[in-house]
Amino acid sequence: MRCQRLGGLELCVKLEYSNPTGSHKDRIAVYMLWGAARDGLLEPGGCVGEISSGNTAASLAWASRLLGVRAVLYVEGRVSPLKESLIRALGGELVRIPRGPEGRRAAVEDMESRGCLYIGQSGNEYNWLAHYETTGREILEQTNWAVDAFVMGVGTGGTLTGVGARLREEVGSTLVAGVSPRGSRLLGGGGGDVIEGLASHDEPRLYLKHSSVVERLIPVASSEAFEGVKQLARATGILAGPSTGAALAGLSRLVEEGLLDRGSRAVIVAADHATRYPDLLERLAAEEGGGRV
Ligand SMILES: Cc1ncc(COP(=O)(O)O)c(C=O)c1O
C-alpha cells in the first residue's frame, strides 16, 4: 500500500499488481480452487474451466498449476497476443470461443465433456470471501483501521463488496462507493463504455447479492478512466491499468460532491499494471510527449 497527499485527501493505493501474476485476481483464484476442493468438487489432478480472457484467466492458470490441477480457459472473441501468451506461459490451456451467449453456452458444454469444473467467478462466493478475508483485512491493518472511503470499479463486484463489507463491519463509517462504465447495465443502461475489467453489458450475480454495503455507484466514462490513469501516474508514479484510473475518477466525483472532508483518507486498489495494456501505454507515451533518443 502506498499513501500520499493528493488534492486535499490522503490517497492510499493498494498495489495488487505486485501479486504473483500481476493482479488482484490471484487472491480469488486461490480461494475459488481451495473452496472447490473443500466442498468436495475438485480433487488433485482434476480440471477447472473458466470463461475469461483477462486477469482471472492468468490467475487461474497460475494457481491451478501450483495446486496440481488442469485449467482450461475460454477466451471470447479477439484477445491480444500478449494476454494469450500470458495465460499459456502460466500453464493454462486456451480455447477460443465466439463472443456472446452462444459461445458461452458452448464453452460450458465443452467443460462438462472434458470433466472440468466451471469456476464462474461472477457468482462464486469464494471470490467475495477472498477479498473479505484477505484484501479487506490487509487494508485495515495497513491503515490502522482509519479508512474514510473505499472506491473500486465493479467487474464481478467481489472486491468492492468483499472489502466494503469488512470495512463497514470494522470501521463502520467508511463510505463504500463503486464505479461502473457510463451507460452500463448496472446503471440502468443497455451496455456502455468499455473499461477493461469492469462489467458493462451484464449484471454480476455476486455484486447484486452483496450490494447493500455500496452507498454509491458512480458512472465513469472511458475517457475519464484514461485521465485518471494519467493523473495517478503524474502524482504518484504509479502506472496502473484503466480500472484504477476509473476508481480515481470516481473518487474525484465524491470530492466534487462534498462527500469527503479535507484530510480524509481514501483507499483505491491498483488492480493491475499499465504494462498489461500496450495500447494504453502507447497513448500515455504519446501524451507525455517525451522525445526518443
Ligand atoms: C483490471 C481489473 N480491474 C477491476 C476488476 C474488477 O474486480 P472485481 O471482479 O472484483 O469486481 C477486474 C475484474 O476482472 C479487473 O480485471
The ligand as a Gaussian input file, in Angstrom:
#p B3LYP/6-31G(d) Opt

LIG

0 1
 C       -8.261000      -4.852000     -14.184000
 C       -9.477000      -5.131000     -13.368000
 N       -9.924000      -4.187000     -12.554000
 C      -11.038000      -4.363000     -11.812000
 C      -11.754000      -5.531000     -11.877000
 C      -12.988000      -5.679000     -11.040000
 O      -12.776000      -6.559000      -9.958000
 P      -13.986000      -7.399000      -9.423000
 O      -14.233000      -8.515000     -10.381000
 O      -13.537000      -7.884000      -8.087000
 O      -15.176000      -6.501000      -9.345000
 C      -11.319000      -6.546000     -12.724000
 C      -12.072000      -7.770000     -12.853000
 O      -11.924000      -8.533000     -13.777000
 C      -10.134000      -6.360000     -13.477000
 O       -9.649000      -7.318000     -14.286000

